[in-house]
Amino acid sequence: MQTLEENLRRLVDEACGYPTGSPQRQKRLTQIIRLATGKLWKESTPYYQDALQQTWLYFCAHVCGAYDPARGSVITWLNAYLRWRLQDFYTQQREENAKKALPSVNQSASGDRIETIYPEDKLPASPDVPPILEMVKSWAEEDIDGELRNTYIKRHPHVNCQVLILKRLPPEVSWKELSEEYNLPVSTLSSFYQRQCLPRLRNFAENEGYL
């Protein structure tokens, strides 16, 4: 009887053997998501679901080029990316709090600007857009019932779930950039996204069988 890891590796191999966009490939990616979800790192931070969403979107886009079975299991690879994303959110939140306390540029003791670089940022982008991303993008753009457009930050109707979901799809616009674009705190944007936009995105993903 195959172990979970053996099943996941087999499904990855099978998925990558089919063309991007094919039903066969999408079926196996969905199976991997269902099998692996309960085994991933969990924590109660407010930005966990956002990080998890980005992990699955990254997985669908890069698994066939970025995952190397010789370097670890599928779960280990997913957890590594998930933790990088959580660290990214933590860093953004810490910097935002620091700016509120002392509005100055984050610098080292020598006065040099500090820049955090994550390993996955150096990975080449996949030339193919996986079906799940196309489906999410089409769903958000069409917004047939207007629910996404009509769910917005109070007194800021232009900052709604439709806009934020599209902005956060890979290659995602950072919360810092969105904060500057809309002149709103990162905490306000991130909190609204987690409370209002992510639940709607998850419902769509569940209804389509992705989660």
N, C-alpha and C positions, 0 to 999 in steps of 0.2 A: 504494500500500500504506500502510495506516494505521500511524502510530507508536504506541509503547506509550502515550504520554500521550493521544493521540487515542482509543485504545481504552478507556482508563480513563474518560475524560470521557464517552464514549458510554455506557459501562456504568452510570456514575453517573446519567446522564440517564434511561436506561431503567429502572434500579432505582427511582428516585424517581417514575417514572410509574405504578408499580404500588402497590396498597394494602399497608400494613404487615401482615406476616404471610402474604402471598401467596407461593406457591412460586416465581412468576416473579421477585419481588423478591429472595428469598433466593438464588436461583440466580445472579443477577447480582452480589450482594454477595460470594458465594463466589468467583466468577470474578475480581473485583477483588482480593480477598485473595491469591489464587494468583498473579496477575500482578505485584502490587506487592511481595510479600514479599521477593524477592531484591534489590529496589532500595532498601530502607530502610536507614537509618543502622544501623551495627553497632558494637558495642564489647564488650569482655570483662568488663565489670563484673558482679558477682554478682547484681545486681538487674535486669539487662537483660531477661530473659525475663518478669519480672513487669511491667515497664514496657511491653513489647511486647504482652502480653496485654491490658493496660488500653487500649492504643492501638487494638487491633482491636475491643474491646468498645465503646469510645467511637465509633469509626468507624461501626459498625452502628447505634448509637443516634442519631447526630447528623449523618451525612453529608448528609441531605436538607435540613437546616436551617442547618447551620454552614458547609458548604463553599461558597466563592464562587470560581468559575473565573476571575473577573476579577482576583483577587488572587494567583493562582499555580496551579501544577499540583497534581494530586492527590498526587503523591509529596512535593512540597514541604510541603503541608498536613499530611500524615501525619507527615513527619519533624519538623515543628515541634512537633506534639503529643507525639511520642515523646521528643524532647529535653527538653520541659518536664517530662515524667514522670520522666525520668532525673535531671534536676536536683532534682526533688522528693525522690527517693530519696536522692540525694547529700546534700541538705540535712538530711534526717532522720537519716542516718547520722552526719553531722558533728555535729549537735546531740546525738545520743546519746553520741558519743565525748567531746564537751565536758562533758557532764553527769558522765560517769565521772571525768574529770580534775578538774573543779571543779563540784560540785553546787550550781549557782546558776542563777537565771533568766537566760536569754539577753537581755542588755540592750545598748543603745547606750551611747556614752560619756556621754550626758546622763542616762542612767538610764531612758530610755523603752524599753518592750518592743518588740522587733523582730518584725514580722509580715510574712511573705512572701506576696504575693498574685499569683496567676498569671492571665493573661488568660482562659484557658478556664474558670476558676472562675466568671466573671461571665456566661457564656453560659447562656441559659435551658435548663432540662432538657427533653428531648423528652417529650411527653405519651404517646407510644407506646413500648411495650417491644418491641424487635425480636425476631424469632423466635430468634436465636442465644442471647439472654439468657434467654428463657423455657425453651429447651431445656437450657441449662447449669443453670439454677436447678432445674428438675424433676429432672434427672439427679442433682444433688447432694442434693436433699431426699429423693428416693426411695432412693438408695444401695442398690440392690437386693441386692447381695452383701455389703454391710456393710464394704467395703474402705475407704471414706473415714472411717467412724466408728472403725475399728480401726487407723487410721494416725494416731498422735498423738505429741505431745512426751513424752518419757520422764517418768514420774511425774505427767503432766498429761493423763489420758485425755479430759478435757472440752475440751482444746484440740487438736482433731483436724482432718483435712483437710476434712471436711464443713463444720464450723463456719467455718473460715478461708476456704474458697472462697466460701461464701455471704456472708460479711462483706466480701469484697473485690470482689464484683460491684458495678457502678455502681448507685447512688451509693455508692462504697466507703467503708468505715470506715477511717480512717487507722491506720497502724502505731502511732502515738503513742497513739491512743485504745485500741487493742487491748492495747498494753503496759500501760496503766493498768487496763484491765478485768481482765486475767488476771495482773497483777503479774509479768510476764515482760519481759526486755529486748527492745527492738525487733529487735536483731541476732539473738536466738534465734528469734523469731517469723518474721522475714523469711527467715532461713536455712532453717528447717524448711519453710516454704511453697515456697521455690525448689527444695529438694532432693526433697521428698516430694509436695507437692500439685500444683505446676505440671506435672510429668511426667504425672500422672494426668489432669489437665485437658486437656493437649495430646493424649493418647491418645484421649480422648473426642472432641475436636474433629476429629482426623484420621479416626476411625472414622465420624463423621457427615458427613465431607466438607467441613468448614469450613476446614481448613488443608491 
